Amino acid sequence: INLDGGYLTCIGKGDKQRIVPLGHEAADWIRRYIAEGRPALLKTRRSPWLFVNARGGSQLSRVGFWKILKEYGLKAGVTRDISPHVLRHSFATHLLERGADLRAIQMMLGHADLSTTQIYTHVLEARLRAVYDKFHPRK
C-alpha cells in the first residue's frame, strides 16, 4: 500500500497483482484504521496482512469482509442487498459513466479478458437509452 502515492496493490486470483488507485477519503480512512483499528485487533500480535480479523490477527477473509460490509450497510440504512460484488459493480459503473477507458477499468478490476469487463457496459447502454428517450425530439 502506498497511501502517499494514492494506490494499493492487490493480489487477486492466480496470485496476479494489480494496482488500484485510492481516493483521498479512502486513504484517510485506511490511515485511521492502521493507526487505531488494526492495533486494537492485533493487540500484541504481529501480522503481515493489512486487513486482519479480530480472532488472532490472521487475514480478513472474503466472508469476513462481506459480514462487516453487511453490518455497516445496515447501520447506514442501506436497504438493498450489499456485497463485495455490488461494490465492484458500482465501482466499474461509476467509472464508465464518467467516461473512463474500458481497458483501464479492466486493469483495476483484475480481469484477464476485456469481455469480462464489457459486461458492465450494459448498465451504461441502458442509461444511454433512457437519456435518449427523455431528451431526443424524435422517438
Backbone as a chain_set.jsonl record, in Angstrom:
{"seq": "INLDGGYLTCIGKGDKQRIVPLGHEAADWIRRYIAEGRPALLKTRRSPWLFVNARGGSQLSRVGFWKILKEYGLKAGVTRDISPHVLRHSFATHLLERGADLRAIQMMLGHADLSTTQIYTHVLEARLRAVYDKFHPRK", "coords": {"N": [[0.856, -1.184, 0.0], [0.513, 2.206, -0.794], [-0.01, 4.963, 0.551], [0.632, 7.661, 0.4], [1.23, 7.914, -2.291], [-1.206, 7.263, -3.246], [-2.348, 4.753, -3.951], [-3.032, 1.197, -3.927], [-1.731, -2.106, -3.92], [-3.152, -4.978, -5.071], [-3.588, -8.468, -4.609], [-4.858, -10.802, -6.633], [-6.949, -13.379, -8.078], [-5.141, -16.3, -8.937], [-2.8, -15.323, -7.953], [-2.187, -12.905, -9.15], [-1.013, -9.616, -9.466], [-2.357, -6.335, -9.081], [-2.727, -2.823, -9.542], [-4.527, -0.477, -7.72], [-5.978, 2.612, -7.74], [-6.434, 4.959, -5.044], [-8.855, 7.049, -3.564], [-8.669, 10.256, -1.882], [-10.21, 10.335, 0.472], [-10.65, 7.597, 1.025], [-7.992, 6.812, 1.444], [-7.434, 8.307, 3.735], [-9.162, 7.063, 5.592], [-8.052, 4.517, 5.639], [-5.547, 5.115, 6.709], [-6.396, 5.882, 9.26], [-7.475, 3.452, 10.155], [-5.109, 1.913, 10.212], [-3.702, 3.259, 12.199], [-5.412, 3.142, 14.443], [-7.544, 1.097, 14.429], [-6.433, -1.402, 13.479], [-4.247, -1.955, 15.318], [-5.796, -2.371, 17.62], [-7.185, -4.679, 16.959], [-5.111, -6.502, 16.616], [-3.852, -6.496, 19.066], [-1.218, -7.479, 20.895], [-0.069, -9.002, 19.0], [1.565, -9.787, 15.832], [1.213, -9.256, 12.306], [1.419, -9.962, 8.821], [-0.582, -9.117, 7.205], [-2.648, -6.515, 5.933], [-5.415, -6.041, 6.378], [-6.999, -7.45, 8.989], [-8.513, -10.109, 10.946], [-10.548, -10.221, 13.944], [-9.916, -12.32, 15.488], [-7.128, -13.482, 16.359], [-5.587, -12.153, 14.469], [-5.229, -12.996, 11.88], [-5.459, -13.094, 8.247], [-8.08, -11.125, 6.938], [-10.904, -12.652, 5.77], [-12.752, -13.196, 2.662], [-15.413, -13.743, 3.254], [-15.517, -12.761, 5.848], [-15.093, -10.024, 5.337], [-17.396, -9.52, 3.84], [-19.39, -9.899, 5.793], [-18.827, -7.781, 7.562], [-19.221, -5.619, 5.847], [-21.969, -5.903, 5.287], [-23.03, -5.519, 7.856], [-22.282, -2.828, 8.442], [-23.549, -1.613, 6.312], [-26.256, -1.989, 6.974], [-26.319, -0.463, 9.344], [-25.945, 2.019, 8.229], [-28.272, 2.387, 6.968], [-28.731, 1.226, 4.506], [-30.826, -0.316, 2.33], [-30.897, -2.045, 0.213], [-29.6, -5.215, -0.929], [-26.269, -5.802, -0.142], [-22.951, -6.391, -1.16], [-19.518, -7.531, -1.607], [-19.27, -7.892, -4.374], [-21.272, -6.195, -5.372], [-20.137, -3.753, -4.689], [-17.852, -3.773, -6.368], [-19.116, -3.802, -8.845], [-20.488, -1.365, -8.753], [-18.289, 0.373, -8.579], [-17.033, -0.052, -11.104], [-19.143, 0.732, -12.783], [-19.558, 3.437, -12.074], [-17.107, 4.52, -12.933], [-17.261, 4.004, -15.704], [-19.559, 5.524, -16.385], [-18.557, 8.042, -16.058], [-16.839, 8.255, -18.118], [-14.495, 6.722, -18.217], [-11.792, 4.802, -19.573], [-12.286, 1.608, -20.929], [-10.3, -0.364, -20.911], [-8.589, 0.516, -18.849], [-10.303, 0.203, -16.667], [-10.608, -2.551, -16.772], [-8.017, -3.325, -16.003], [-7.921, -2.302, -13.378], [-9.896, -3.835, -12.146], [-8.834, -6.3, -12.42], [-9.389, -8.145, -14.418], [-8.734, -10.741, -16.664], [-9.591, -10.949, -19.251], [-10.916, -8.709, -21.597], [-13.574, -8.907, -22.355], [-14.922, -9.734, -20.098], [-14.984, -7.434, -18.558], [-16.53, -5.865, -20.194], [-19.111, -6.6, -19.653], [-20.08, -4.857, -17.776], [-20.831, -2.697, -19.252], [-23.467, -2.858, -20.009], [-25.128, -1.563, -18.231], [-24.485, 1.08, -18.679], [-25.319, 1.287, -21.347], [-28.102, 0.966, -21.046], [-28.655, 3.257, -19.588], [-27.939, 5.231, -21.435], [-29.938, 4.814, -23.335], [-32.194, 5.571, -21.887], [-31.639, 8.3, -21.486], [-31.617, 9.17, -24.132], [-34.306, 8.588, -24.865], [-35.629, 10.344, -23.177], [-34.723, 12.921, -23.866], [-34.328, 13.287, -26.652], [-35.825, 14.664, -29.562], [-37.032, 13.085, -31.512], [-38.542, 10.099, -31.379]], "CA": [[0.0, 0.0, 0.0], [1.248, 3.463, -0.856], [-1.037, 5.961, 0.827], [1.073, 8.965, -0.1], [1.102, 7.844, -3.742], [-2.618, 7.127, -3.552], [-2.726, 3.482, -4.557], [-2.678, -0.029, -3.246], [-1.501, -3.247, -4.789], [-3.988, -6.116, -4.684], [-3.246, -9.769, -5.168], [-6.129, -11.422, -6.982], [-6.951, -14.783, -8.483], [-3.909, -16.734, -9.586], [-1.709, -14.515, -7.392], [-1.869, -11.791, -10.043], [-1.021, -8.311, -8.808], [-2.888, -5.193, -9.818], [-2.671, -1.557, -8.817], [-5.824, 0.187, -7.646], [-5.872, 3.96, -7.165], [-7.268, 5.268, -3.881], [-9.235, 8.436, -3.373], [-8.125, 10.848, -0.646], [-11.02, 9.932, 1.625], [-10.338, 6.196, 1.311], [-6.638, 6.779, 2.015], [-7.533, 8.815, 5.105], [-9.78, 6.03, 6.425], [-7.078, 3.437, 5.818], [-4.579, 5.627, 7.692], [-7.043, 5.808, 10.579], [-7.534, 2.032, 10.502], [-3.753, 1.479, 10.546], [-3.304, 3.885, 13.465], [-6.296, 2.849, 15.573], [-8.295, -0.156, 14.356], [-5.583, -2.58, 13.334], [-3.593, -2.298, 16.584], [-6.79, -2.886, 18.568], [-7.489, -6.054, 16.559], [-3.926, -7.345, 16.792], [-3.384, -6.414, 20.447], [0.25, -7.511, 20.89], [0.382, -9.895, 17.921], [2.035, -9.195, 14.578], [0.632, -9.899, 11.126], [1.834, -9.34, 7.564], [-1.779, -8.703, 6.482], [-3.16, -5.181, 6.245], [-6.746, -6.185, 6.968], [-6.96, -8.649, 9.83], [-9.732, -10.387, 11.69], [-10.441, -9.963, 15.377], [-9.508, -13.554, 16.166], [-5.774, -13.934, 16.091], [-4.838, -11.306, 13.553], [-4.989, -13.586, 10.563], [-6.001, -12.345, 7.121], [-9.529, -10.985, 6.86], [-11.378, -13.441, 4.632], [-13.807, -12.596, 1.846], [-16.658, -13.871, 4.014], [-15.411, -11.811, 6.953], [-15.32, -8.689, 4.785], [-18.807, -9.448, 3.454], [-20.179, -9.729, 7.021], [-18.593, -6.405, 8.045], [-19.885, -4.741, 4.883], [-23.407, -6.028, 5.507], [-23.321, -4.898, 9.149], [-22.197, -1.368, 8.32], [-24.602, -1.204, 5.391], [-27.492, -1.9, 7.761], [-26.19, 0.69, 10.239], [-26.043, 3.236, 7.408], [-29.616, 2.466, 6.403], [-28.787, 0.677, 3.151], [-31.893, -1.317, 2.314], [-30.596, -3.024, -0.839], [-28.607, -6.223, -0.588], [-24.941, -5.27, -0.432], [-21.913, -7.423, -1.144], [-18.311, -7.066, -2.294], [-19.526, -7.836, -5.82], [-22.039, -4.971, -5.629], [-19.158, -2.654, -4.648], [-17.062, -3.837, -7.606], [-20.004, -3.423, -9.943], [-20.694, 0.089, -8.624], [-17.009, 0.987, -8.906], [-16.868, -0.09, -12.559], [-20.214, 1.51, -13.403], [-19.268, 4.868, -11.872], [-16.009, 4.889, -13.817], [-17.783, 4.018, -17.069], [-20.478, 6.651, -16.553], [-17.77, 9.278, -16.103], [-16.027, 8.253, -19.325], [-13.216, 6.021, -18.086], [-11.413, 3.846, -20.602], [-12.63, 0.236, -20.56], [-9.053, -1.095, -20.631], [-8.133, 0.908, -17.509], [-11.2, -0.443, -15.711], [-10.218, -3.961, -16.792], [-6.802, -3.485, -15.202], [-8.23, -2.067, -11.962], [-10.692, -4.95, -11.644], [-8.035, -7.52, -12.5], [-9.949, -9.088, -15.38], [-7.775, -11.194, -17.671], [-10.197, -10.781, -20.57], [-11.702, -7.475, -21.712], [-15.0, -9.229, -22.478], [-15.481, -9.796, -18.741], [-15.239, -6.049, -18.157], [-17.586, -5.319, -21.051], [-20.403, -6.909, -19.037], [-20.511, -3.662, -17.045], [-21.328, -1.666, -20.17], [-24.92, -2.954, -20.192], [-25.741, -0.525, -17.401], [-24.272, 2.326, -19.41], [-26.188, 1.265, -22.526], [-29.476, 1.208, -20.589], [-28.727, 4.666, -19.208], [-27.931, 5.995, -22.674], [-31.266, 4.684, -23.944], [-33.116, 6.391, -21.094], [-31.333, 9.698, -21.798], [-32.106, 9.403, -25.491], [-35.772, 8.61, -24.839], [-36.113, 11.518, -22.449], [-34.314, 14.218, -24.397], [-34.292, 13.425, -28.106], [-37.162, 15.028, -30.041], [-37.603, 12.032, -32.356], [-38.52, 8.826, -30.653]], "C": [[0.894, 1.237, 0.0], [0.224, 4.593, -0.689], [-0.64, 7.344, 0.32], [0.962, 9.033, -1.627], [-0.343, 7.667, -4.187], [-3.0, 5.852, -4.28], [-2.409, 2.323, -3.631], [-2.51, -1.126, -4.277], [-2.3, -4.417, -4.234], [-3.435, -7.376, -5.314], [-4.568, -10.494, -5.381], [-5.98, -12.888, -7.316], [-5.657, -15.116, -9.219], [-2.694, -15.954, -9.128], [-1.262, -13.397, -8.32], [-1.997, -10.484, -9.278], [-1.651, -7.264, -9.713], [-2.826, -3.984, -8.914], [-4.04, -0.91, -8.878], [-5.621, 1.561, -7.012], [-6.838, 4.129, -5.993], [-7.62, 6.744, -3.899], [-8.685, 8.944, -2.047], [-8.892, 10.386, 0.583], [-10.746, 8.481, 2.014], [-8.962, 6.076, 1.96], [-6.654, 7.271, 3.461], [-8.139, 7.777, 6.05], [-8.826, 4.862, 6.646], [-5.991, 3.868, 6.8], [-5.139, 5.51, 9.111], [-7.122, 4.358, 11.063], [-6.147, 1.539, 10.949], [-3.328, 2.019, 11.92], [-4.129, 3.4, 14.659], [-6.913, 1.447, 15.534], [-7.439, -1.4, 14.325], [-4.861, -2.936, 14.626], [-4.567, -2.873, 17.616], [-7.151, -4.34, 18.239], [-6.321, -6.997, 16.844], [-3.509, -7.486, 18.247], [-1.855, -6.425, 20.427], [0.807, -8.385, 19.765], [0.884, -9.09, 16.726], [1.379, -9.946, 13.43], [1.136, -9.196, 9.874], [0.643, -8.768, 6.781], [-2.215, -7.315, 6.901], [-4.499, -5.279, 6.958], [-6.807, -7.531, 7.687], [-8.305, -8.862, 10.514], [-9.484, -10.186, 13.183], [-9.967, -11.186, 16.155], [-8.12, -13.981, 15.718], [-4.968, -13.125, 15.107], [-4.512, -11.942, 12.226], [-5.703, -12.762, 9.491], [-7.525, -12.308, 7.176], [-10.001, -11.712, 5.607], [-12.431, -12.677, 3.84], [-15.138, -12.629, 2.589], [-16.661, -12.892, 5.188], [-15.661, -10.384, 6.491], [-16.787, -8.497, 4.439], [-19.682, -9.203, 4.689], [-20.039, -8.305, 7.577], [-19.321, -5.415, 7.145], [-21.397, -4.736, 5.108], [-23.815, -5.323, 6.801], [-23.317, -3.369, 9.047], [-23.214, -0.815, 7.318], [-25.926, -1.035, 6.115], [-27.466, -0.691, 8.696], [-26.354, 2.009, 9.493], [-27.416, 3.375, 6.754], [-29.726, 1.98, 4.975], [-29.808, -0.459, 3.156], [-31.688, -2.372, 1.231], [-29.579, -4.03, -0.33], [-27.24, -5.701, -1.019], [-23.92, -6.399, -0.282], [-20.651, -6.845, -1.767], [-18.509, -6.965, -3.803], [-20.305, -6.578, -6.191], [-21.098, -3.764, -5.617], [-18.32, -2.623, -5.919], [-17.882, -3.358, -8.792], [-20.238, -1.913, -9.927], [-19.442, 0.852, -9.024], [-16.837, 1.084, -10.421], [-17.909, 0.781, -13.251], [-19.968, 3.007, -13.265], [-18.149, 5.336, -12.805], [-16.48, 4.981, -15.267], [-18.667, 5.23, -17.327], [-19.736, 7.982, -16.652], [-16.779, 9.292, -17.261], [-14.698, 7.542, -19.236], [-13.034, 5.016, -19.214], [-11.665, 2.422, -20.104], [-11.389, -0.585, -20.204], [-8.515, -0.755, -19.243], [-8.998, 0.252, -16.432], [-10.876, -1.934, -15.621], [-9.011, -4.198, -15.883], [-7.086, -3.3, -13.713], [-9.034, -3.211, -11.344], [-9.928, -6.269, -11.671], [-8.612, -8.57, -13.421], [-8.888, -9.458, -16.414], [-8.282, -10.891, -19.077], [-11.081, -9.538, -20.585], [-13.202, -7.763, -21.802], [-15.668, -9.356, -21.117], [-15.835, -8.396, -18.266], [-16.39, -5.457, -18.958], [-18.984, -5.625, -20.528], [-20.957, -5.67, -18.338], [-21.083, -2.59, -17.97], [-22.836, -1.749, -20.375], [-25.656, -1.895, -19.388], [-25.639, 0.815, -18.114], [-25.19, 2.396, -20.63], [-27.64, 1.542, -22.151], [-29.661, 2.671, -20.209], [-28.751, 5.556, -20.45], [-29.3, 5.959, -23.348], [-32.265, 5.568, -23.2], [-32.897, 7.875, -21.366], [-31.852, 10.054, -23.185], [-33.628, 9.534, -25.497], [-36.316, 9.867, -24.18], [-35.856, 12.822, -23.202], [-34.346, 14.368, -25.919], [-35.702, 13.696, -28.641], [-37.821, 13.944, -30.894], [-37.444, 10.696, -31.662], [-38.37, 7.676, -31.576]], "O": [[1.9, 1.295, 0.707], [-0.327, 5.103, -1.665], [-1.49, 8.108, -0.138], [0.638, 10.082, -2.185], [-0.675, 7.889, -5.351], [-3.884, 5.868, -5.137], [-1.629, 2.447, -2.686], [-3.08, -1.072, -5.367], [-2.144, -4.797, -3.074], [-2.883, -7.349, -6.415], [-5.303, -10.764, -4.431], [-5.029, -13.551, -6.903], [-5.15, -14.323, -10.013], [-1.675, -15.917, -9.818], [-0.102, -12.984, -8.29], [-2.958, -10.271, -8.539], [-1.503, -7.298, -10.934], [-2.867, -4.096, -7.689], [-4.643, -0.805, -9.946], [-5.147, 1.663, -5.88], [-7.91, 3.526, -5.957], [-6.78, 7.588, -4.212], [-8.282, 8.156, -1.191], [-8.295, 10.081, 1.615], [-10.623, 8.169, 3.199], [-8.788, 5.322, 2.917], [-5.965, 6.713, 4.315], [-7.68, 7.628, 7.183], [-8.8, 4.282, 7.732], [-5.559, 3.072, 7.633], [-4.442, 5.093, 10.036], [-6.868, 4.071, 12.233], [-6.031, 0.831, 11.949], [-2.679, 1.32, 12.698], [-3.601, 3.263, 15.762], [-6.811, 0.697, 16.505], [-7.692, -2.35, 15.065], [-4.853, -4.105, 15.011], [-4.205, -3.757, 18.393], [-7.394, -5.138, 19.144], [-6.516, -8.14, 17.259], [-2.885, -8.477, 18.624], [-1.252, -5.452, 19.974], [2.022, -8.49, 19.603], [0.659, -7.884, 16.625], [1.032, -11.12, 13.558], [1.266, -7.972, 9.858], [0.829, -8.029, 5.815], [-2.161, -6.971, 8.081], [-4.695, -4.677, 8.014], [-6.684, -8.594, 7.078], [-9.115, -7.945, 10.645], [-8.346, -10.005, 13.618], [-9.654, -11.093, 17.342], [-7.982, -14.769, 14.783], [-3.778, -13.383, 14.923], [-3.616, -11.483, 11.518], [-6.46, -11.844, 9.805], [-8.175, -13.322, 7.427], [-9.543, -11.413, 4.504], [-12.936, -11.647, 4.285], [-15.899, -11.662, 2.558], [-17.682, -12.272, 5.485], [-16.354, -9.62, 7.164], [-17.361, -7.442, 4.709], [-20.608, -8.394, 4.64], [-21.022, -7.702, 8.008], [-19.961, -4.482, 7.629], [-22.024, -3.676, 5.117], [-24.822, -4.616, 6.839], [-24.243, -2.705, 9.514], [-23.683, 0.314, 7.461], [-26.638, -0.054, 5.898], [-28.462, 0.021, 8.828], [-26.84, 2.993, 10.051], [-27.687, 4.361, 6.069], [-30.705, 2.283, 4.293], [-29.667, -1.435, 3.893], [-32.241, -3.468, 1.318], [-28.798, -3.742, 0.577], [-27.082, -5.214, -2.138], [-24.024, -7.242, 0.609], [-20.7, -5.784, -2.39], [-17.977, -6.057, -4.441], [-20.027, -5.96, -7.219], [-21.24, -2.856, -6.437], [-18.103, -1.554, -6.489], [-17.398, -2.603, -9.635], [-20.191, -1.263, -10.971], [-19.52, 1.86, -9.727], [-16.538, 2.151, -10.958], [-17.588, 1.491, -14.204], [-20.148, 3.76, -14.222], [-18.232, 6.414, -13.393], [-16.136, 5.927, -15.975], [-18.544, 5.887, -18.361], [-20.23, 8.932, -17.259], [-15.975, 10.216, -17.384], [-13.842, 7.736, -20.1], [-14.0, 4.459, -19.735], [-11.295, 2.079, -18.981], [-11.432, -1.411, -19.292], [-8.035, -1.64, -18.535], [-8.486, -0.199, -15.408], [-10.87, -2.511, -14.533], [-8.985, -5.146, -15.099], [-6.563, -4.041, -12.88], [-8.876, -3.52, -10.163], [-10.326, -7.238, -11.024], [-8.36, -9.761, -13.238], [-8.225, -8.584, -16.972], [-7.496, -10.611, -19.982], [-11.899, -9.341, -19.686], [-14.014, -6.944, -21.37], [-16.868, -9.108, -20.997], [-16.874, -8.197, -17.638], [-17.144, -4.632, -18.443], [-19.946, -4.969, -20.926], [-22.17, -5.461, -18.312], [-21.752, -1.668, -17.504], [-23.433, -0.794, -20.872], [-26.691, -1.389, -19.821], [-26.597, 1.588, -18.144], [-25.771, 3.443, -20.914], [-28.334, 2.273, -22.858], [-30.709, 3.257, -20.479], [-29.505, 6.528, -20.503], [-29.762, 6.972, -23.873], [-33.089, 6.238, -23.824], [-33.862, 8.632, -21.466], [-32.451, 11.111, -23.383], [-34.173, 10.48, -26.066], [-37.353, 10.389, -24.59], [-36.689, 13.728, -23.174], [-34.387, 15.493, -26.417], [-36.661, 13.043, -28.23], [-39.047, 13.896, -30.986], [-36.332, 10.239, -31.398], [-38.332, 6.528, -31.132]]}, "num_chains": 1, "name": "protein.A"}
